[in-house]
Amino acid sequence: MKQDAFEQVYQGSWQHFSQWLAQRSSPKNAALAIDLPGGLADQDFPATYRKICQQLAIAKRRGYSPALVAKLQEFSDHGHAVLYRAPKVRLNKLLSFFAHEFPQLVRAQWRFMTLSGALFFIPLIATVVLLQYRPELAFSLFDGQQLAEFESMYNPAKQGERLAREDQTDVMMFGHYIFNNVSIGFRTFASGLLAGIGAIFVLLSNGFIIGGVAGHLTAIGYGGPFWQFVVGHSAPELLGIVISGGAGLQLGWALVAPGRYSRRRALVEAAHVGVKLVAGVFAMLVFAAFVEAFWSSIAAVPAVVKYVVGGCIWAFFGFYFWRGGRAESLSITASSLSTAAASMDSQHAS
């Protein structure tokens, strides 16, 4: 085929490809991009890009003009950059995820979340209560050195020492809390791969340990400093552990009872949901670490203020997971119903 005929055959597709690249290469244009009739649609881009590469190879092999080869080479390079660049996380999608999708996912997995909450909070509360009547049982959970360290950290006589902590120490503790919180959350989720048994063990053990610390300090009269410290960040931290556990349990259940799917397909579906849940938990645990480092440790704040702020944070997360995303769900349902009604009307009319 001569070059003139070659260009005539493919000129239209090159024009559409060029317009598509110009539209998608700019973030501002990409946000407003639409697929025009007769143009190149997003889903057609990979196949069209492969054809451009083939046409470039043909042009080089047949010795077409340097201008045509350069033009196709530019299309190929630009297309490669668009096709293989890392996807950008847009702020509106991120906000939509936390405002709508994340709380919807938590509610959709309510059975696993309820089980996870029971496995975590029942041993925690039971241990706190039991140690008020049998304080010696704390030695069944911790050795003497560990208990001494807990008592030193929350000794009311040393509470004022936290006021002397420097800003650099706060930043260092913020990083430490992030690492500690996120590692617990990820471990709780990933352990669900052991048929859910790992997630159950992590939830139970964390419940007993946290309850043991809280119960022991309360029993010996050190509860004031302890509860004032933890009340601010307890909601995002504890709920984050529960949600991670729920995500791990649904991951394990996909292995145990895949249902009508193959075990592999069920695991992939569960992992897709679980990763999104863990992403939301990550944000919660980072927030918890921020509060713990820069608010919870301030001893100058009156206890009543600490408890009020902590109560407000608990109320916020309770309302968030109860109502978050419900308006969008209702709008989607209404839209689906209206579409179905229109379809039925058209069928009747025909």
C-alpha positions as CSV (number, residue, x, y, z in Angstrom):
1,M,0.0,0.0,0.0
2,K,1.3,3.4,-0.9
3,Q,1.7,6.1,1.7
4,D,-1.2,8.3,0.3
5,A,-3.6,5.3,0.5
6,F,-2.3,4.4,3.9
7,E,-2.9,7.9,5.3
8,Q,-6.3,8.0,3.7
9,V,-7.4,4.8,5.3
10,Y,-6.3,5.7,8.9
11,Q,-6.5,9.5,8.9
12,G,-9.9,9.5,10.6
13,S,-8.8,7.2,13.5
14,W,-5.6,9.3,13.9
15,Q,-7.7,12.4,14.3
16,H,-10.0,10.8,16.9
17,F,-6.9,9.5,18.7
18,S,-5.3,12.9,18.7
19,Q,-8.5,14.6,20.0
20,W,-8.8,11.9,22.8
21,L,-5.2,12.4,23.9
22,A,-5.6,16.2,24.0
23,Q,-8.7,15.9,26.0
24,R,-7.4,13.3,28.6
25,S,-3.8,14.5,29.0
26,S,-4.8,17.5,31.0
27,P,-6.3,16.8,34.5
28,K,-8.8,19.8,34.0
29,N,-9.9,18.5,30.6
30,A,-10.1,14.9,31.8
31,A,-12.5,15.9,34.6
32,L,-14.8,17.4,32.0
33,A,-14.2,14.8,29.3
34,I,-17.1,13.2,27.4
35,D,-17.2,10.7,24.6
36,L,-18.4,12.5,21.6
37,P,-20.4,10.6,18.9
38,G,-18.1,9.1,16.3
39,G,-15.1,9.8,18.5
40,L,-12.8,7.5,20.6
41,A,-14.4,6.2,23.8
42,D,-12.4,5.5,26.9
43,Q,-12.9,1.8,26.7
44,D,-11.6,1.7,23.1
45,F,-8.3,3.5,23.9
46,P,-6.1,0.4,24.7
47,A,-7.1,-1.3,21.4
48,T,-6.7,1.8,19.4
49,Y,-3.3,2.4,21.0
50,R,-2.1,-1.0,20.0
51,K,-3.2,-0.4,16.4
52,I,-1.3,2.9,16.4
53,C,1.9,1.0,17.4
54,Q,1.3,-1.5,14.6
55,Q,0.8,1.3,12.1
56,L,4.1,2.9,13.3
57,A,5.9,-0.4,12.8
58,I,4.4,-0.7,9.3
59,A,5.4,2.9,8.4
60,K,9.0,2.3,9.5
61,R,9.2,-1.0,7.6
62,R,7.8,0.4,4.4
63,G,10.0,3.5,4.5
64,Y,7.2,6.0,4.6
65,S,8.1,9.7,5.0
66,P,9.9,10.8,8.2
67,A,7.1,13.3,8.9
68,L,4.5,10.5,9.0
69,V,6.8,8.2,11.1
70,A,7.4,11.1,13.5
71,K,3.7,11.8,13.8
72,L,2.9,8.2,14.6
73,Q,5.8,8.0,17.0
74,E,4.4,11.0,18.9
75,F,1.0,9.3,19.1
76,S,2.7,6.2,20.4
77,D,4.8,8.0,23.0
78,H,1.9,10.1,24.2
79,G,-0.5,7.2,24.3
80,H,2.0,5.1,26.3
81,A,2.3,7.9,28.8
82,V,-1.5,8.1,29.2
83,L,-2.1,4.4,29.3
84,Y,0.6,3.5,31.8
85,R,0.7,6.5,34.1
86,A,-0.4,6.0,37.7
87,P,-4.1,6.9,38.2
88,K,-4.6,10.2,40.0
89,V,-6.8,10.1,43.1
90,R,-9.1,13.0,42.7
91,L,-10.2,14.9,45.8
92,N,-13.9,14.6,44.9
93,K,-13.7,10.8,44.6
94,L,-11.8,10.6,47.9
95,L,-14.4,12.8,49.7
96,S,-17.2,10.7,48.1
97,F,-15.6,7.5,49.4
98,F,-15.5,8.7,53.0
99,A,-18.8,10.5,52.8
100,H,-20.8,7.7,51.2
101,E,-19.1,4.5,50.2
102,F,-17.1,3.7,53.4
103,P,-20.1,3.9,55.8
104,Q,-22.2,2.0,53.3
105,L,-19.7,-0.8,53.1
106,V,-19.6,-1.0,56.9
107,R,-23.4,-1.3,57.1
108,A,-23.5,-3.8,54.2
109,Q,-21.2,-6.1,56.3
110,W,-23.2,-5.6,59.5
111,R,-23.2,-9.3,60.4
112,F,-19.4,-9.5,60.4
113,M,-19.1,-6.1,62.0
114,T,-21.5,-7.2,64.8
115,L,-19.6,-10.4,65.4
116,S,-16.3,-8.5,65.4
117,G,-17.6,-6.0,67.9
118,A,-18.8,-8.8,70.2
119,L,-15.5,-10.6,70.0
120,F,-13.7,-7.4,70.9
121,F,-15.9,-5.5,73.3
122,I,-17.3,-8.3,75.4
123,P,-13.9,-9.5,76.6
124,L,-12.8,-5.9,77.0
125,I,-15.7,-4.9,79.2
126,A,-15.9,-8.2,81.0
127,T,-12.2,-7.9,82.0
128,V,-12.6,-4.4,83.2
129,V,-15.5,-5.3,85.4
130,L,-13.9,-8.6,86.7
131,L,-10.7,-6.9,87.7
132,Q,-12.7,-4.5,90.0
133,Y,-13.6,-7.6,92.1
134,R,-10.6,-9.8,91.5
135,P,-7.6,-7.4,90.9
136,E,-5.1,-10.2,91.4
137,L,-6.2,-11.7,88.1
138,A,-4.3,-8.9,86.3
139,F,-1.1,-11.0,87.0
140,S,-2.7,-13.7,84.7
141,L,-2.6,-11.3,81.8
142,F,0.7,-9.4,82.5
143,D,3.9,-10.0,84.4
144,G,4.9,-7.7,87.3
145,Q,7.2,-5.6,85.2
146,Q,4.5,-4.8,82.6
147,L,2.1,-3.8,85.4
148,A,4.7,-1.6,86.9
149,E,5.2,0.2,83.6
150,F,1.5,0.8,83.2
151,E,1.3,2.2,86.7
152,S,4.3,4.5,86.0
153,M,2.7,5.8,82.9
154,Y,-0.6,6.7,84.5
155,N,0.5,7.5,88.0
156,P,-1.6,10.6,89.1
157,A,1.5,12.0,90.8
158,K,3.4,12.1,87.5
159,Q,0.5,13.4,85.4
160,G,2.0,17.0,85.2
161,E,5.2,15.7,83.6
162,R,3.4,15.4,80.3
163,L,3.2,19.2,80.2
164,A,6.9,19.4,79.7
165,R,6.9,17.3,76.5
166,E,8.3,19.2,73.5
167,D,6.7,19.6,70.1
168,Q,9.3,17.4,68.6
169,T,8.3,14.6,71.0
170,D,4.6,15.0,70.0
171,V,5.5,14.6,66.3
172,M,7.6,11.5,67.1
173,M,4.8,10.0,69.2
174,F,2.4,10.8,66.3
175,G,4.5,8.7,64.0
176,H,4.8,5.9,66.6
177,Y,1.0,5.9,67.2
178,I,0.4,5.7,63.4
179,F,2.7,2.7,63.0
180,N,1.3,1.0,66.1
181,N,-2.4,1.5,65.2
182,V,-2.1,0.7,61.5
183,S,-0.1,-2.4,62.2
184,I,-2.8,-3.7,64.6
185,G,-5.5,-2.9,62.1
186,F,-3.7,-4.5,59.2
187,R,-2.8,-7.6,61.2
188,T,-6.4,-8.0,62.3
189,F,-7.6,-7.9,58.7
190,A,-4.9,-10.0,57.1
191,S,-5.2,-12.7,59.8
192,G,-8.7,-13.4,58.4
193,L,-7.0,-15.4,55.6
194,L,-6.5,-18.1,58.2
195,A,-10.2,-19.1,57.6
196,G,-11.2,-16.2,60.0
197,I,-9.6,-17.9,63.0
198,G,-6.7,-15.5,63.0
199,A,-9.0,-12.5,63.1
200,I,-11.0,-14.0,66.0
201,F,-7.8,-14.6,67.9
202,V,-6.5,-11.0,67.3
203,L,-9.9,-9.5,68.3
204,L,-10.1,-11.6,71.5
205,S,-6.5,-11.0,72.5
206,N,-6.8,-7.2,72.0
207,G,-10.0,-7.1,73.9
208,F,-8.5,-8.9,76.9
209,I,-5.2,-6.9,76.8
210,I,-6.9,-3.5,76.6
211,G,-9.5,-4.5,79.1
212,G,-6.8,-5.8,81.4
213,V,-4.9,-2.5,81.3
214,A,-8.0,-0.4,81.9
215,G,-9.3,-2.7,84.6
216,H,-6.0,-2.9,86.5
217,L,-5.4,0.9,86.5
218,T,-9.0,1.6,87.5
219,A,-8.8,-1.0,90.3
220,I,-5.7,0.6,91.9
221,G,-7.0,4.2,91.7
222,Y,-5.1,5.3,88.5
223,G,-8.2,5.3,86.4
224,G,-8.6,9.1,86.2
225,P,-5.4,9.8,84.2
226,F,-5.9,6.7,82.1
227,W,-9.5,7.4,81.1
228,Q,-8.8,11.1,80.5
229,F,-6.0,10.0,78.2
230,V,-7.8,7.4,76.1
231,V,-11.3,8.9,75.9
232,G,-10.4,11.3,73.1
233,H,-8.9,8.8,70.6
234,S,-10.8,5.7,71.8
235,A,-13.6,5.9,69.2
236,P,-11.6,5.9,66.0
237,E,-9.1,3.5,67.4
238,L,-11.4,0.9,68.8
239,L,-13.9,1.1,66.1
240,G,-11.1,0.9,63.5
241,I,-10.0,-2.4,65.1
242,V,-13.6,-3.7,65.0
243,I,-14.0,-2.8,61.3
244,S,-10.6,-4.4,60.5
245,G,-11.8,-7.5,62.3
246,G,-15.1,-7.5,60.4
247,A,-13.2,-7.2,57.1
248,G,-11.0,-10.1,58.2
249,L,-13.9,-12.2,59.2
250,Q,-15.7,-11.7,55.8
251,L,-12.4,-12.6,54.1
252,G,-12.2,-15.8,56.1
253,W,-15.8,-16.6,55.5
254,A,-15.2,-16.4,51.8
255,L,-12.7,-19.2,52.2
256,V,-14.9,-21.3,54.4
257,A,-18.3,-20.9,52.6
258,P,-17.7,-19.4,49.1
259,G,-21.4,-20.2,48.2
260,R,-22.2,-20.3,44.5
261,Y,-18.8,-18.8,43.6
262,S,-15.6,-20.7,43.4
263,R,-13.3,-20.3,46.4
264,R,-10.9,-18.2,44.4
265,R,-13.7,-15.9,43.0
266,A,-15.3,-15.5,46.5
267,L,-11.9,-14.6,48.0
268,V,-11.3,-12.0,45.3
269,E,-14.7,-10.4,45.8
270,A,-14.2,-10.4,49.6
271,A,-10.7,-8.9,49.2
272,H,-12.1,-6.2,47.0
273,V,-14.5,-5.2,49.8
274,G,-11.9,-5.7,52.5
275,V,-9.3,-3.5,50.9
276,K,-11.8,-0.6,50.7
277,L,-12.7,-1.1,54.4
278,V,-9.1,-1.2,55.4
279,A,-8.5,2.1,53.5
280,G,-11.2,3.7,55.5
281,V,-9.8,2.2,58.7
282,F,-6.4,3.6,57.9
283,A,-7.8,7.1,57.8
284,M,-9.6,6.5,61.2
285,L,-6.4,5.2,62.8
286,V,-4.3,8.2,61.5
287,F,-6.9,10.5,63.0
288,A,-6.8,8.5,66.3
289,A,-3.0,8.8,66.3
290,F,-3.3,12.6,65.7
291,V,-5.7,13.0,68.6
292,E,-3.6,10.8,70.8
293,A,-0.3,12.7,70.1
294,F,-1.6,16.3,70.2
295,W,-4.7,16.2,72.4
296,S,-4.9,13.3,74.7
297,S,-1.5,13.9,76.3
298,I,-2.3,17.5,77.3
299,A,-2.6,17.3,81.1
300,A,-3.6,20.9,81.5
301,V,-7.1,20.3,79.9
302,P,-9.7,19.7,82.6
303,A,-11.1,16.2,82.8
304,V,-14.6,17.3,82.0
305,V,-13.5,18.8,78.8
306,K,-11.6,15.6,77.8
307,Y,-14.8,13.6,78.5
308,V,-17.0,16.0,76.6
309,V,-14.7,16.0,73.6
310,G,-14.4,12.2,73.7
311,G,-18.2,11.8,73.9
312,C,-18.6,14.1,70.9
313,I,-16.2,12.1,68.9
314,W,-18.0,8.9,69.8
315,A,-21.3,10.5,68.9
316,F,-19.8,11.7,65.6
317,F,-18.7,8.2,64.5
318,G,-21.9,6.6,65.7
319,F,-23.9,9.0,63.6
320,Y,-21.5,8.7,60.7
321,F,-21.8,4.9,60.4
322,W,-25.5,5.1,61.0
323,R,-26.4,7.7,58.5
324,G,-23.4,8.2,56.3
325,G,-24.2,7.7,52.6
326,R,-27.9,7.0,53.2
327,A,-29.1,10.0,51.1
328,E,-27.1,8.7,48.1
329,S,-28.5,5.2,48.5
330,L,-32.0,6.6,48.6
331,S,-31.3,8.7,45.5
332,I,-29.9,5.7,43.6
333,T,-32.9,3.6,44.6
334,A,-35.3,6.3,43.5
335,S,-33.5,6.6,40.2
336,S,-33.6,2.9,39.7
337,L,-37.4,2.8,40.5
338,S,-38.1,5.7,38.1
339,T,-36.1,3.9,35.4
340,A,-38.0,0.7,36.0
341,A,-41.3,2.5,35.9
342,A,-40.3,4.2,32.6
343,S,-39.4,0.9,31.1
344,M,-42.7,-0.6,32.2
345,D,-44.6,2.3,30.7
346,S,-42.8,1.9,27.4
347,Q,-43.6,-1.8,27.3
348,H,-47.3,-1.1,28.0
349,A,-47.3,1.6,25.3
350,S,-45.8,-0.8,22.8
